[in-house]
Amino acid sequence: MYEMHIGLEVHAQLLTDSKMFCGCSTRFGARPNTQTCPVCLGMPGVLPVVNRKAVEHAVTAALAFHGEVHERSVFARKNYFYPDLPKGYQITQYEEPLAEGGWVEIDTEEGVRRIGIRRIHLEEDAGKSVHDEAYVSENASLVDFNRCGVPLVEIVSEPDIRSPEEAKRFLTTLRHTVRWLGICDGNMEEGSLRCDANISVRPSTDEGLGMKTELKNMNSFRGVERALAYEAQRHIRVLDSGKQVEHETRLWDETRGVTVPMRSKEETDDYRYFPDPDLIPLVVDKAWVEKIRSSMLELPEARKMRWMRCFDLSDTDASILLDEKGIADYFEDTAQHVSDPKQAVNWVMGEVLRALKEDKISIDALRIRPKQVAELITMTEEGILSSTSGKAVFDEIVHHGGNPYEVMERLGLSQISDTAEIEAVVDGVIGEYPEEVQKYLNGREGVLGFFVGQVMKATGGKANPRLADTILRNRLDRMK
């Protein structure tokens, strides 16, 4: 039996307008090498200046993951040569990071488990080597420096993860949190959230950790899970053969579903870290940390507990609504304006999510707003609209705008709740179907649903179904 230990290094691009140490734009998709300056290109004589917003976002991340924010941290130079690193070094933090400690909680088959955080620190991104775009000739590479200097927060876990599935859950939870806080958009396709993984496998009877390999080039949650699963089995095959796993960095080949050697793994000394002489120590005093903490959004888990307590939501419903912050806010705004929050759950999870999916839009672009949904819920509860008509009004507002009462009148969908009017329709239906009447009189009460359906059909869906049901039951029971 073998036991695996996995640690993740997650790089999250911070949502700032400018780069970590200069004023260049961080906008994605610009023409190559148009968002650069002497500072991010490392020209002689330039001096970097720290982006305050990037520091604030990094502190927010540290607090969200329960880390200890150090009052003093130091930027260092990580020295290595690569074509997309124009300075020949990367500005990062090493011996004195911004924050240490903390954890991320994930759901496992055994229950909730905490994965420890080793460190959280700031650094700048490197550029991008371009190999496979249409404008790059065969056997050639080009370099785009637009990404040089983009601010990153690196979150390094302890090797507490025990399976590829847990690694995927860790990454999913972390991404959800940074997106929720608005400090990173979490777009793995655009490279704004990237993950490297360290994995080691050892016999379960041994202590400590086995020889680790580092995996790179994983561009999706599924890719991380598949790469780790493959690499774990590769380690086991090597160990079963009596050989030792090599300490190396490997690339994940998504097409072939295998990892391939990239280079022997560097040690810390290979990078020759030393404090950056152009940057003074970063000081984040306690008052600033507390100010950031007090302005932080309510985190998803805390909001879930509150919803379950105040709105009597199930864990499953709350989790679905919390998947995206915009939808969570939409639901809460709706629930606060109705008497029964469960109806808000039904409408948001049903009609609202359906509209978003069908029209392929975000919640911010949805034309009908929470107070209008709440108004529709109230109208159906009070019998002004049937549930079917309410959904028709909802769709009309989604596509053409308007307010619920105006749309209801325009479509002629107001519900019939006049007792005399419904009684007349009921009498007509009963007279039209004598065989079904006899079935009811013989004890088959399920036929009542058929009669309600006929009343609704006769009124174009406008009859109050509860009132129709009551009148039908009384009429038929008197015939027994």
C-alpha positions in Angstrom: 0.0 0.0 0.0 1.2 3.5 -0.9 0.3 6.9 0.5 0.5 10.1 -1.6 1.2 13.6 -0.4 0.3 16.6 -2.6 1.1 20.2 -2.2 -0.2 22.9 -4.5 1.3 26.3 -5.5 -1.5 28.5 -6.8 -0.7 31.7 -8.6 -3.7 34.1 -8.6 -3.5 37.3 -10.8 -4.7 40.2 -8.7 -7.4 42.4 -10.1 -5.6 45.7 -10.4 -5.6 48.2 -13.2 -1.8 48.5 -13.2 1.1 46.2 -12.7 3.0 45.3 -9.5 5.8 47.9 -9.8 4.8 50.2 -12.6 1.8 51.9 -14.2 1.4 49.7 -17.2 -2.1 48.2 -17.9 -2.9 44.6 -16.9 -5.7 44.3 -19.4 -5.9 40.9 -21.1 -5.9 40.5 -24.9 -3.9 43.6 -25.9 -1.5 43.3 -28.9 1.8 41.7 -27.9 4.4 43.9 -26.3 2.1 47.0 -26.2 1.7 47.1 -22.4 5.3 47.5 -21.3 7.7 50.2 -20.0 11.3 50.4 -18.9 10.4 49.3 -15.4 8.6 46.0 -16.2 11.2 45.3 -19.0 14.0 45.8 -16.5 15.9 48.6 -18.2 19.0 50.0 -16.5 18.4 52.8 -13.9 14.7 52.3 -13.4 13.1 51.9 -9.9 10.1 49.8 -9.0 7.2 51.3 -6.9 4.9 48.9 -5.1 1.2 48.8 -6.1 -0.8 49.5 -2.9 -4.0 47.9 -4.3 -2.1 44.6 -5.0 -0.9 44.6 -1.4 -4.4 45.2 -0.1 -5.7 42.3 -2.3 -3.0 40.0 -1.0 -3.8 40.8 2.6 -7.4 40.1 1.9 -6.5 36.7 0.6 -4.4 36.0 3.7 -7.2 37.0 6.0 -9.8 34.9 4.0 -7.6 31.8 4.4 -6.9 32.5 8.1 -3.2 33.3 7.7 -1.0 35.5 9.9 -0.2 38.7 8.1 3.4 39.9 9.0 3.9 43.5 9.7 7.2 43.4 7.8 7.9 41.5 4.7 10.7 41.7 2.2 10.9 41.5 -1.6 13.6 39.3 -3.0 15.1 38.6 -6.4 14.7 35.1 -7.7 17.4 34.7 -10.3 17.1 32.4 -13.3 17.4 32.8 -17.1 14.4 32.3 -19.4 13.5 34.1 -22.6 10.3 35.6 -21.2 12.1 37.1 -18.1 13.7 40.3 -19.4 15.4 41.3 -16.1 17.0 37.9 -15.6 15.2 37.7 -12.2 11.7 37.8 -10.8 10.7 40.0 -7.9 9.0 37.8 -5.3 9.1 37.2 -1.6 11.0 34.3 0.0 12.5 34.4 3.5 10.1 37.0 4.8 6.7 36.6 3.0 3.6 38.7 3.5 1.8 36.0 5.4 2.2 32.4 6.8 -0.2 29.8 8.1 -3.9 29.4 7.6 -6.0 26.7 5.9 -8.6 25.9 3.3 -11.5 23.6 4.3 -12.6 21.0 1.7 -15.4 18.4 1.7 -14.2 14.8 1.6 -15.9 11.5 1.9 -14.9 11.4 5.5 -16.2 14.9 6.1 -14.7 18.4 6.2 -10.9 18.5 6.3 -8.5 21.3 6.6 -5.6 21.7 4.2 -2.8 23.8 5.7 -1.4 26.9 4.1 2.4 27.3 4.4 2.8 30.8 3.0 1.1 33.5 1.0 3.3 36.1 -0.7 3.3 38.7 -3.5 5.3 38.5 -6.7 5.4 39.7 -10.3 4.5 37.6 -13.3 6.9 36.7 -16.1 6.2 37.2 -19.8 4.8 34.6 -22.1 6.6 32.5 -24.7 4.4 31.9 -27.7 4.9 28.7 -29.7 1.7 27.5 -31.3 -0.3 30.5 -32.4 -1.1 30.8 -36.1 1.3 33.7 -36.6 4.3 31.8 -35.3 6.3 29.8 -37.9 7.2 26.2 -37.4 10.1 25.5 -34.9 10.0 29.2 -33.8 9.0 30.9 -30.6 8.1 34.5 -29.9 7.9 36.4 -26.6 5.1 38.6 -25.4 6.2 40.8 -22.5 2.7 42.2 -21.7 2.4 39.9 -18.7 5.7 40.9 -17.2 5.2 42.6 -13.9 1.5 41.7 -13.5 0.8 41.3 -9.8 0.3 37.8 -8.4 -0.4 36.3 -5.0 1.1 32.9 -4.5 -0.7 30.6 -2.1 1.4 27.5 -1.2 -0.3 24.6 0.6 1.2 22.1 3.0 1.6 18.6 1.6 -1.7 17.7 3.3 -3.6 16.7 0.2 -4.1 12.9 -0.1 -5.6 12.4 -3.5 -6.1 14.0 -6.9 -9.8 14.5 -6.1 -8.9 16.4 -2.9 -6.5 18.6 -5.0 -9.3 19.4 -7.3 -11.6 20.3 -4.4 -8.9 22.5 -2.8 -8.3 24.4 -6.0 -12.1 24.8 -6.6 -12.6 26.1 -3.1 -9.7 28.5 -3.4 -10.8 29.8 -6.8 -14.4 30.3 -5.5 -13.0 32.4 -2.6 -10.8 34.7 -4.5 -13.5 35.3 -7.1 -16.0 35.9 -4.4 -13.8 38.5 -2.8 -13.2 40.2 -6.1 -9.4 40.0 -6.0 -9.0 37.6 -8.9 -11.2 36.6 -11.8 -10.0 33.0 -11.6 -9.9 32.5 -15.3 -7.6 29.5 -15.9 -7.9 29.8 -19.7 -6.5 33.3 -19.7 -3.8 32.3 -17.1 -5.1 34.5 -14.3 -5.2 31.4 -12.1 -2.4 28.9 -12.5 -1.4 25.9 -10.4 1.8 23.9 -10.0 1.7 20.7 -8.0 4.2 18.8 -6.0 3.5 15.1 -5.5 5.3 12.3 -3.6 4.4 8.7 -3.0 5.8 6.4 -0.3 4.9 3.0 1.3 2.2 3.6 3.9 4.5 1.9 6.5 7.2 4.6 6.0 7.4 8.0 7.7 8.1 11.3 6.2 7.7 12.1 2.5 8.8 10.3 -0.6 10.8 11.9 -3.4 8.7 14.6 -5.0 8.2 15.7 -8.6 6.7 19.0 -9.7 4.0 19.2 -12.3 3.4 22.2 -14.6 1.2 23.1 -17.6 -2.1 22.2 -16.0 -4.8 24.6 -17.3 -8.0 23.3 -15.8 -9.3 21.6 -12.6 -9.8 18.4 -14.6 -6.2 18.7 -15.9 -4.8 19.0 -12.4 -6.8 15.9 -11.3 -5.8 13.8 -14.3 -2.1 14.9 -14.1 -1.8 14.0 -10.5 -3.6 10.6 -11.0 -1.2 9.7 -13.8 1.9 10.9 -11.8 0.9 9.0 -8.7 0.6 5.7 -10.7 3.9 6.5 -12.4 5.6 6.8 -9.0 4.1 3.5 -7.9 5.3 1.7 -11.0 8.8 3.1 -10.4 8.8 2.1 -6.8 7.4 -1.4 -7.5 10.3 -1.9 -10.0 12.8 -1.3 -7.2 14.0 2.0 -8.6 13.9 5.5 -7.1 11.8 8.4 -8.3 13.8 11.2 -9.8 13.6 14.7 -8.3 12.4 16.6 -11.4 10.0 19.0 -13.0 7.5 17.4 -15.4 5.0 18.8 -17.9 1.5 17.6 -18.3 0.6 16.6 -21.9 -3.2 17.1 -22.0 -3.5 15.4 -25.5 -1.6 12.2 -24.6 -2.7 12.2 -21.0 0.8 11.7 -19.7 3.5 13.7 -17.9 6.9 14.2 -19.6 10.3 15.3 -18.2 11.0 19.0 -18.4 14.2 19.5 -16.4 15.8 18.3 -13.2 14.2 20.0 -10.2 16.0 23.2 -9.0 16.8 23.6 -5.3 16.4 26.9 -3.5 20.1 27.7 -3.7 19.9 27.5 -7.5 17.8 30.7 -7.6 20.3 32.7 -5.5 17.6 34.6 -3.6 18.7 37.9 -2.1 16.7 41.0 -0.9 15.9 43.4 -3.8 18.1 46.4 -3.2 15.6 48.7 -5.1 12.7 48.0 -2.7 12.5 48.8 1.0 10.8 46.3 3.3 7.0 46.3 2.9 5.3 47.4 6.1 1.6 46.5 6.7 0.7 47.8 10.1 -2.0 46.2 12.3 -4.3 49.2 11.8 -4.3 48.7 8.0 -4.9 44.9 8.4 -7.9 45.5 10.7 -9.3 48.1 8.3 -9.0 45.6 5.4 -10.6 42.9 7.6 -13.5 45.1 8.6 -14.3 45.9 4.9 -14.1 42.3 3.7 -17.2 40.7 2.3 -19.0 38.0 4.2 -17.4 34.7 3.0 -19.4 32.0 1.4 -19.3 29.5 4.3 -20.5 32.2 6.8 -23.3 33.2 4.4 -24.3 29.6 4.0 -24.6 29.1 7.8 -26.6 32.4 8.1 -29.0 31.4 5.3 -29.5 27.9 6.8 -30.3 29.5 10.1 -32.4 32.5 9.0 -34.0 31.2 5.8 -34.2 27.5 6.7 -32.3 26.6 3.6 -30.9 23.1 3.0 -27.2 22.7 2.7 -27.6 21.7 -1.0 -29.8 24.6 -2.0 -27.5 27.1 -0.2 -24.4 25.6 -1.9 -26.0 26.0 -5.4 -27.0 29.6 -4.8 -23.6 30.4 -3.4 -21.7 29.1 -6.4 -21.5 32.6 -7.8 -21.6 35.8 -5.8 -23.9 37.7 -8.1 -26.5 35.0 -7.9 -26.1 34.8 -4.1 -26.7 38.5 -3.9 -29.7 38.3 -6.2 -31.3 35.6 -4.1 -30.7 37.4 -0.9 -32.3 40.6 -2.3 -35.3 38.6 -3.4 -35.7 36.7 -0.1 -35.7 39.8 1.9 -38.8 41.1 0.2 -41.0 37.9 0.4 -42.8 36.3 3.3 -41.6 32.8 2.4 -37.8 32.6 1.5 -38.4 29.0 0.1 -40.4 30.6 -2.7 -37.4 32.8 -3.5 -35.2 29.7 -3.6 -37.6 28.0 -6.0 -37.8 31.1 -8.3 -34.1 31.9 -8.4 -33.0 28.2 -8.8 -35.8 27.6 -11.3 -36.7 30.6 -13.5 -33.7 32.9 -12.9 -31.0 30.2 -13.5 -33.0 29.0 -16.5 -33.1 32.5 -18.1 -29.4 32.9 -17.6 -28.7 29.6 -19.2 -31.0 30.1 -22.2 -29.9 33.6 -22.9 -26.3 32.9 -22.0 -26.0 36.1 -19.9 -24.6 37.0 -16.5 -26.8 37.8 -13.6 -25.9 41.5 -13.9 -27.4 41.5 -17.4 -30.7 40.0 -16.4 -33.4 42.5 -17.0 -35.8 41.4 -14.2 -34.4 42.5 -10.8 -34.8 40.9 -7.4 -37.6 43.2 -6.2 -39.6 42.4 -9.3 -39.2 38.6 -8.7 -40.3 39.2 -5.1 -43.4 41.1 -6.4 -44.2 38.1 -8.7 -43.9 35.7 -5.8 -46.3 37.9 -3.7 -48.8 38.1 -6.6 -48.9 34.3 -7.0 -49.2 33.8 -3.2 -52.1 36.3 -3.1 -53.9 34.7 -6.0 -53.5 37.6 -8.3 -51.5 35.4 -10.7 -51.4 31.6 -11.2 -47.9 30.1 -11.0 -48.1 29.5 -14.8 -49.1 33.0 -15.5 -46.4 34.3 -13.1 -43.8 32.5 -15.2 -45.2 34.0 -18.3 -44.9 37.5 -16.8 -41.4 36.7 -15.7 -40.3 35.7 -19.3 -42.0 38.8 -20.7 -40.0 41.1 -18.4 -36.8 39.2 -19.1 -37.1 39.8 -22.8 -39.0 43.1 -23.0 -38.9 44.8 -19.6 -41.7 46.3 -17.7 -43.1 45.9 -14.2 -45.2 42.8 -13.1 -48.6 44.5 -12.8 -48.3 46.3 -16.2 -47.1 43.2 -17.9 -49.9 41.1 -16.3 -52.5 43.6 -17.6 -50.9 43.8 -21.1 -50.9 40.0 -21.4 -54.4 39.6 -19.9 -53.1 37.2 -17.3 -54.7 38.3 -14.1 -56.0 35.4 -12.2 -59.8 34.8 -11.8 -60.6 34.6 -8.1 -64.3 35.5 -8.3 -66.2 32.7 -6.7 -69.3 33.0 -8.8 -67.4 33.1 -12.1 -65.4 30.0 -11.2 -68.6 28.2 -10.0 -70.2 28.8 -13.4 -67.2 27.2 -15.1 -67.2 24.3 -12.6 -70.8 23.6 -13.3 -70.2 23.5 -17.0 -67.2 21.1 -16.7 -69.1 18.7 -14.4 -72.0 18.6 -16.8 -69.7 17.9 -19.7 -68.0 14.8 -18.2 -70.6 12.6 -16.5 -68.4 9.5 -16.7 -65.6 11.1 -14.7 -68.2 12.4 -12.2 -69.3 8.8 -11.6 -65.8 7.7 -11.2 -65.3 10.3 -8.4 -68.6 9.3 -6.8 -67.4 5.6 -6.8 -64.4 6.6 -4.7 -61.7 7.5 -7.3 -60.8 10.9 -5.8 -57.8 11.3 -8.1 -60.2 12.3 -10.9 -60.4 15.6 -9.1 -57.2 16.6 -10.7 -58.7 16.0 -14.1 -61.5 18.4 -13.3 -59.2 21.1 -12.0 -57.2 20.8 -15.3 -60.4 21.2 -17.3 -61.4 24.3 -15.4 -57.9 25.8 -16.0 -58.2 25.0 -19.6 -61.6 26.6 -19.9 -60.4 29.8 -18.3 -57.1 29.9 -20.2 -55.1 29.1 -17.1 -56.5 32.2 -15.3 -58.7 30.5 -12.6 -57.3 30.4 -9.1 -56.4 26.7 -8.9 -56.9 26.4 -5.1 -60.3 28.1 -5.3 -61.3 25.8 -8.3 -60.2 22.8 -6.3 -62.3 23.8 -3.3 -65.4 24.5 -5.4 -65.1 21.3 -7.4 -64.7 19.2 -4.2 -67.7 20.8 -2.6 -69.9 20.4 -5.7 -68.9 16.7 -6.2 -69.2 15.8 -2.6 -72.7 17.2 -2.4 -73.5 14.8 -5.3 -72.6 11.7 -3.3 
